[in-house]
Amino acid sequence: MSRSLSMRSSSRRDLPPPQKTIDRLENMVEGGNYYEAQQMYKSTSSRYITCQRYSEALDILQSGATVQLKHVQVTCGAELAVLFVDTLVKGQFPYNEETFGRIKKMYEAFPRIHMPHFLGDDYDDDGQKLSEAMSSAKVRAEGCSSFLKAALRWSAEFGTSRNGSPELHVMLAEYIYSESPETDMTKVSSHFVRGNDPKKFAAMLVNFMGKCYPGEDDTAMARSVLMYLSQGNLRDANLLMDEMKELLKSADLEFPKTDLIQFVKYLLPTLERDAYPLFRTLRQKYKTSTDRDPVFDELLDEIAAIFYGIRQQNPLEGLFGEMFKI
C-alpha cells in the first residue's frame, strides 16, 4: 500500500462521527464562541472533504451555517453556506429537490431585520441607528447574494437549466428586493425573468409602484416585460402584464398610461405575428420613450434577433450581457 493511500485510510479512521462534531460545535456557538466555532467548522469540514467524505462535510457545513445565522452571525453563516455550495461542486452532486431543499433552509435562516424608515425627535440618535441598520442590511444582502449566486452557478453546471435553477433566481430576486438598503430594480428583474413565478414578480412590481419616485413605475414595468421578451418568453411577458392589471384593479389603482406603457402594449401582439416592419415602426415612433433607459435599445435589439432573426450585435456585449450574468 502506498504511503499516500495509507495516510488517507488512517485519516478516514481518525475522523469522528459527524453528528458528534455537529453537536459539539453547535454548543460552542450557543455559548457565544462564534469565531472559534467558525474556524473549527472550516477545518473539520475540510478534513472530511480531503477524504472525499462529501456528504458528512455537507452536514457539518449546513449545520454551521444555520446555527451561525440563527445567532445573527451573518458573515460567518454566509461563509459556511458558500463552502457548502463549493462542496456540492467538488462532490459533483446533481441539482435535485433534496439538495435544493437544503439550500432553501439556509436561505430562510438569513436574518431579515426591518430598517427604520422615519426619524423621530432625536435626529442624532435616530440617524446613528439608521446608519447602523443600513450597514447591517448591506452585510446581510451581500452575504446572502454571494451564497445564492454560488448556488446558481452550481445549479447551472449540475442541473438542467443553463441559466441556473429558476427557483434560486426567484429566491435571490426576493431577497435583493426586500433586504437590500438600495433597491436595484434592474438586478431584481434580471433574476425574476429567469425564474418561474411571474405572478410573484407582478406583485413585487406593484409593491414597488407604491414607493418609487414618479416616472420610475412605468420604466420598471416596461423593463421587466422587455427582459422577458429578450429571453424569448412571450407567454410570461403577457402573463406579467395581465397580473399587474388585476392586482392594480383589485387595489383600486390605475395602470400607468404613459407612452412607454403604450409602446409595450402595442409590442406584445406585434411579436405574435411575422411583422418586423411594424416592429421597426413602433421603435421609431416611441424612440423618445425608449431612450429613457439606455438598456431598452439593447433589449429591443435582442428581441428583434429572437423573434425576427435580425442580429444587431453580439448578445454578450454591452449592458444586456452584464444584466444576465450569474
Backbone torsions as a table, in degrees:
resi	resn	phi	psi	omega
1	MET	NA	132.0	-179.2
2	SER	-67.1	158.1	-178.2
3	ARG	-62.9	-42.3	-178.0
4	SER	-64.9	-40.4	179.3
5	LEU	-66.7	-38.8	178.7
6	SER	-63.4	-42.0	179.6
7	MET	-64.9	-39.5	179.5
8	ARG	-65.1	-40.6	179.4
9	SER	-64.1	-39.2	177.8
10	SER	-65.3	-40.7	-180.0
11	SER	-63.0	-38.5	179.6
12	ARG	-61.6	-40.8	-179.6
13	ARG	-69.4	-33.4	-175.6
14	ASP	-74.9	-20.8	-176.2
15	LEU	-70.5	132.9	179.2
16	PRO	-74.1	162.8	174.7
17	PRO	-57.9	134.6	-175.4
18	PRO	-57.9	-35.9	-178.5
19	GLN	-65.3	-33.8	177.5
20	LYS	-63.9	-42.2	177.8
21	THR	-65.3	-44.5	-179.5
22	ILE	-59.0	-46.1	-178.9
23	ASP	-64.4	-42.9	-177.4
24	ARG	-65.2	-44.3	-178.2
25	LEU	-71.7	-34.0	177.1
26	GLU	-63.5	-38.4	177.1
27	ASN	-64.1	-35.9	178.0
28	MET	-63.7	-43.5	179.1
29	VAL	-65.7	-43.5	179.1
30	GLU	-59.4	-30.0	179.0
31	GLY	-84.0	1.4	177.1
32	GLY	90.5	4.9	-180.0
33	ASN	-88.8	63.9	-172.1
34	TYR	-64.7	-47.6	-175.2
35	TYR	-67.4	-45.9	-179.7
36	GLU	-61.6	-43.1	178.7
37	ALA	-63.1	-39.3	-179.4
38	GLN	-59.4	-46.2	-179.8
39	GLN	-63.0	-36.6	-179.9
40	MET	-74.2	-35.1	174.1
41	TYR	-58.2	-45.2	-177.2
42	LYS	-68.5	-46.6	-176.8
43	SER	-69.2	-40.2	-178.7
44	THR	-68.0	-45.3	179.1
45	SER	-63.4	-34.3	178.9
46	SER	-62.8	-37.1	178.6
47	ARG	-65.4	-40.3	177.3
48	TYR	-65.3	-39.9	-179.9
49	ILE	-65.1	-41.1	178.2
50	THR	-58.1	-35.7	178.4
51	CYS	-87.1	8.1	179.7
52	GLN	61.1	28.8	174.4
53	ARG	-97.3	69.3	-170.6
54	TYR	-67.3	-37.4	-177.4
55	SER	-62.8	-42.1	178.2
56	GLU	-66.6	-39.5	177.6
57	ALA	-61.4	-40.9	178.5
58	LEU	-62.4	-40.7	178.9
59	ASP	-61.1	-43.6	-178.8
60	ILE	-66.1	-45.1	-177.6
61	LEU	-68.0	-40.1	178.2
62	GLN	-64.5	-43.7	178.3
63	SER	-61.0	-44.1	-179.1
64	GLY	-63.8	-45.2	179.9
65	ALA	-60.9	-45.2	-175.8
66	THR	-65.9	-44.4	-177.1
67	VAL	-72.3	-34.8	176.4
68	GLN	-65.9	-42.7	179.2
69	LEU	-66.7	-34.3	176.9
70	LYS	-59.2	-32.4	179.2
71	HIS	-96.8	18.5	175.7
72	VAL	60.1	30.2	172.7
73	GLN	-93.5	75.4	-168.5
74	VAL	-65.8	-43.8	-179.1
75	THR	-61.2	-44.4	178.9
76	CYS	-65.6	-47.2	-178.6
77	GLY	-62.1	-41.7	-179.8
78	ALA	-65.7	-38.9	179.4
79	GLU	-62.4	-43.9	179.4
80	LEU	-68.9	-34.1	177.5
81	ALA	-65.1	-40.2	177.0
82	VAL	-66.3	-40.4	176.9
83	LEU	-63.0	-33.4	175.1
84	PHE	-58.9	-46.9	-180.0
85	VAL	-66.8	-41.1	176.9
86	ASP	-57.1	-37.1	180.0
87	THR	-71.2	-34.6	174.0
88	LEU	-58.9	-40.1	179.9
89	VAL	-68.1	-47.7	-179.3
90	LYS	-60.6	-39.0	179.9
91	GLY	-84.6	-1.7	179.8
92	GLN	54.0	46.2	177.8
93	PHE	-76.4	133.2	179.1
94	PRO	-74.9	153.9	173.7
95	TYR	-73.9	122.7	176.5
96	ASN	-150.4	178.2	-174.1
97	GLU	-62.5	-38.7	-177.2
98	GLU	-66.1	-46.1	-179.0
99	THR	-70.1	-37.7	175.2
100	PHE	-59.3	-39.4	179.0
101	GLY	-61.5	-36.6	178.8
102	ARG	-68.6	-40.8	177.7
103	ILE	-64.8	-40.6	-179.6
104	LYS	-63.3	-37.9	179.2
105	LYS	-63.1	-41.1	178.0
106	MET	-68.1	-39.7	177.2
107	TYR	-58.7	-44.5	-178.5
108	GLU	-68.9	-18.2	179.0
109	ALA	-80.0	-16.9	178.5
110	PHE	-63.1	128.9	-176.9
111	PRO	-66.2	145.3	176.0
112	ARG	-122.7	103.9	-176.0
113	ILE	-115.5	120.0	-177.5
114	HIS	-72.0	135.3	178.7
115	MET	-86.2	147.0	174.7
116	PRO	-67.1	135.0	-178.0
117	HIS	-101.5	-19.0	-176.2
118	PHE	-126.6	142.5	178.0
119	LEU	-94.3	140.9	178.7
120	GLY	-90.5	-153.4	-177.1
121	ASP	-72.3	-31.3	-178.9
122	ASP	-89.9	83.6	-172.7
123	TYR	-62.1	-39.5	-177.8
124	ASP	-64.2	-47.8	-178.5
125	ASP	-66.2	-47.1	-179.8
126	ASP	-66.2	-35.8	178.4
127	GLY	-64.2	-38.9	176.9
128	GLN	-64.7	-41.8	179.2
129	LYS	-64.0	-40.4	179.7
130	LEU	-64.8	-42.2	178.9
131	SER	-62.0	-43.0	179.4
132	GLU	-66.4	-39.7	179.7
133	ALA	-64.9	-39.9	179.3
134	MET	-67.8	-38.2	177.6
135	SER	-63.5	-43.2	178.0
136	SER	-65.4	-39.4	179.2
137	ALA	-62.9	-39.0	179.1
138	LYS	-64.0	-42.5	178.6
139	VAL	-62.5	-44.8	179.5
140	ARG	-61.5	-46.3	-176.8
141	ALA	-64.8	-42.9	-179.8
142	GLU	-67.1	-39.9	179.5
143	GLY	-64.8	-48.3	-179.5
144	CYS	-67.2	-39.2	179.5
145	SER	-63.3	-42.8	179.0
146	SER	-60.3	-43.2	179.0
147	PHE	-62.4	-50.9	-176.4
148	LEU	-69.5	-32.9	176.5
149	LYS	-66.7	-39.4	175.5
150	ALA	-62.2	-42.1	178.6
151	ALA	-63.8	-37.7	178.1
152	LEU	-64.3	-43.0	178.9
153	ARG	-62.9	-41.2	177.0
154	TRP	-63.2	-44.8	-177.9
155	SER	-65.7	-31.5	177.3
156	ALA	-68.3	-33.9	-178.4
157	GLU	-82.3	-36.4	-173.2
158	PHE	-115.9	10.5	177.1
159	GLY	-115.1	-164.7	-175.2
160	THR	-98.7	-12.9	-178.2
161	SER	-105.6	124.4	-178.6
162	ARG	-68.4	-19.8	177.0
163	ASN	-88.0	-0.2	-175.2
164	GLY	93.0	165.5	-176.2
165	SER	-58.8	125.0	176.0
166	PRO	-58.0	-37.9	179.9
167	GLU	-63.3	-39.4	178.8
168	LEU	-68.3	-36.4	177.0
169	HIS	-61.9	-42.1	179.5
170	VAL	-64.5	-43.0	179.1
171	MET	-60.2	-44.0	-179.3
172	LEU	-67.0	-42.0	178.5
173	ALA	-59.9	-45.9	179.8
174	GLU	-60.7	-44.3	-176.6
175	TYR	-67.6	-43.6	179.2
176	ILE	-60.2	-44.3	-177.1
177	TYR	-66.8	-43.3	-172.8
178	SER	-86.0	-24.2	-170.9
179	GLU	-116.2	-18.8	-179.0
180	SER	-71.4	135.9	179.7
181	PRO	-65.5	-26.4	176.4
182	GLU	-126.0	109.8	-174.2
183	THR	-73.0	122.7	175.7
184	ASP	-103.1	96.3	-173.9
185	MET	-67.7	-28.3	177.2
186	THR	-65.2	-43.8	179.4
187	LYS	-66.6	-43.9	178.5
188	VAL	-58.3	-48.3	-177.2
189	SER	-65.3	-37.1	-178.0
190	SER	-62.9	-29.2	176.8
191	HIS	-83.5	-39.4	178.6
192	PHE	-60.1	-39.9	-176.6
193	VAL	-71.8	-16.6	173.5
194	ARG	-96.6	4.5	177.2
195	GLY	-92.2	-162.3	-175.7
196	ASN	-135.1	29.4	-177.0
197	ASP	-140.1	71.8	-179.3
198	PRO	-62.8	-25.6	178.1
199	LYS	-68.0	-41.8	176.4
200	LYS	-65.6	-37.1	177.1
201	PHE	-61.5	-44.8	179.5
202	ALA	-61.7	-42.3	179.4
203	ALA	-62.5	-38.6	178.7
204	MET	-66.9	-40.5	178.9
205	LEU	-64.8	-40.8	178.1
206	VAL	-65.2	-39.4	175.8
207	ASN	-61.8	-41.7	179.3
208	PHE	-62.9	-37.5	179.5
209	MET	-59.4	-29.2	-177.9
210	GLY	-78.4	-8.5	-177.2
211	LYS	-136.1	5.0	-178.3
212	CYS	-88.7	170.5	176.3
213	TYR	-75.0	154.6	177.3
214	PRO	-56.1	135.2	179.1
215	GLY	92.6	-12.3	178.5
216	GLU	-87.0	-22.9	-174.6
217	ASP	-66.3	-51.1	-178.1
218	ASP	-69.2	-31.0	177.7
219	THR	-64.4	-45.4	179.6
220	ALA	-63.8	-41.1	179.8
221	MET	-65.6	-47.6	-178.9
222	ALA	-64.4	-41.8	179.8
223	ARG	-60.2	-41.0	-178.5
224	SER	-64.1	-44.3	178.5
225	VAL	-63.9	-44.8	-179.6
226	LEU	-64.5	-33.7	177.5
227	MET	-64.5	-44.5	175.7
228	TYR	-57.1	-45.9	-177.2
229	LEU	-65.8	-33.8	179.4
230	SER	-68.0	-16.4	173.7
231	GLN	-95.3	4.9	-179.3
232	GLY	77.9	15.4	-173.6
233	ASN	-101.8	78.2	-180.0
234	LEU	-70.2	-34.2	-178.4
235	ARG	-60.3	-51.6	-177.2
236	ASP	-73.4	-25.3	174.5
237	ALA	-63.9	-44.2	177.1
238	ASN	-67.2	-41.5	179.7
239	LEU	-62.3	-40.0	178.4
240	LEU	-60.6	-47.4	179.3
241	MET	-61.5	-45.7	-178.7
242	ASP	-62.9	-42.1	-178.1
243	GLU	-67.8	-39.5	177.7
244	MET	-63.5	-40.2	177.5
245	LYS	-60.1	-44.9	-178.8
246	GLU	-64.9	-43.2	-179.2
247	LEU	-65.1	-42.1	179.2
248	LEU	-67.1	-39.0	179.1
249	LYS	-63.5	-43.3	-178.9
250	SER	-68.3	-22.5	178.2
251	ALA	-96.4	9.0	-178.3
252	ASP	57.1	39.2	177.0
253	LEU	-115.6	153.0	-178.4
254	GLU	-91.4	143.2	172.7
255	PHE	-72.6	135.0	-179.0
256	PRO	-53.6	137.8	-179.6
257	LYS	-116.3	60.1	-179.6
258	THR	-104.5	166.7	178.1
259	ASP	-61.5	-34.5	-179.4
260	LEU	-65.2	-42.6	178.1
261	ILE	-68.9	-35.8	176.9
262	GLN	-62.0	-39.5	177.3
263	PHE	-59.6	-45.9	-179.2
264	VAL	-63.8	-40.5	179.2
265	LYS	-63.2	-37.0	176.7
266	TYR	-74.2	-33.9	-175.2
267	LEU	-66.5	-41.9	-174.5
268	LEU	-57.7	-50.6	178.0
269	PRO	-69.4	-27.6	178.7
270	THR	-61.9	-38.8	-177.1
271	LEU	-73.1	-10.2	176.4
272	GLU	-81.9	-6.6	-178.1
273	ARG	-123.5	163.7	173.7
274	ASP	-83.4	80.1	-169.7
275	ALA	-136.6	56.0	-179.1
276	TYR	-60.6	-40.1	177.9
277	PRO	-56.9	-39.9	178.0
278	LEU	-67.5	-39.8	177.2
279	PHE	-58.4	-45.5	-179.6
280	ARG	-65.6	-39.0	178.6
281	THR	-64.0	-42.3	177.7
282	LEU	-60.3	-42.0	179.7
283	ARG	-61.9	-41.7	-179.0
284	GLN	-68.5	-43.2	-176.6
285	LYS	-65.5	-37.5	-175.2
286	TYR	-106.3	23.9	-176.9
287	LYS	-60.2	-37.9	179.4
288	THR	-59.5	-39.0	179.9
289	SER	-72.8	-43.7	-177.7
290	THR	-73.5	-16.4	176.3
291	ASP	-73.5	-7.2	-178.6
292	ARG	-66.3	-27.3	179.0
293	ASP	-127.8	121.7	-175.5
294	PRO	-61.0	-21.3	-178.6
295	VAL	-78.9	-18.0	-176.5
296	PHE	-59.4	-42.8	-179.7
297	ASP	-60.5	-42.6	-179.9
298	GLU	-67.6	-39.0	176.7
299	LEU	-63.4	-42.0	179.9
300	LEU	-68.1	-34.1	174.1
301	ASP	-62.5	-42.1	179.8
302	GLU	-68.1	-37.1	177.0
303	ILE	-62.8	-41.7	177.2
304	ALA	-61.2	-38.7	-179.7
305	ALA	-68.0	-41.3	-176.3
306	ILE	-74.2	-44.0	-173.8
307	PHE	-89.9	-24.1	-175.8
308	TYR	-127.7	1.3	176.5
309	GLY	72.0	21.1	-178.1
310	ILE	-109.7	105.9	-175.4
311	ARG	-96.8	124.9	-179.8
312	GLN	-94.7	-34.0	-175.6
313	GLN	-155.8	169.8	175.5
314	ASN	-62.6	126.6	-175.9
315	PRO	-65.1	-14.9	-179.7
316	LEU	-93.4	2.1	-179.5
317	GLU	-92.2	161.4	170.6
318	GLY	67.1	-162.4	-176.0
319	LEU	-64.4	-33.1	-178.1
320	PHE	-60.9	-46.3	179.7
321	GLY	-63.1	-40.3	179.6
322	GLU	-65.2	-36.6	-174.3
323	MET	-63.0	-35.0	-172.9
324	PHE	-107.6	18.4	172.5
325	LYS	-74.3	146.1	177.2
326	ILE	-85.2	NA	NA
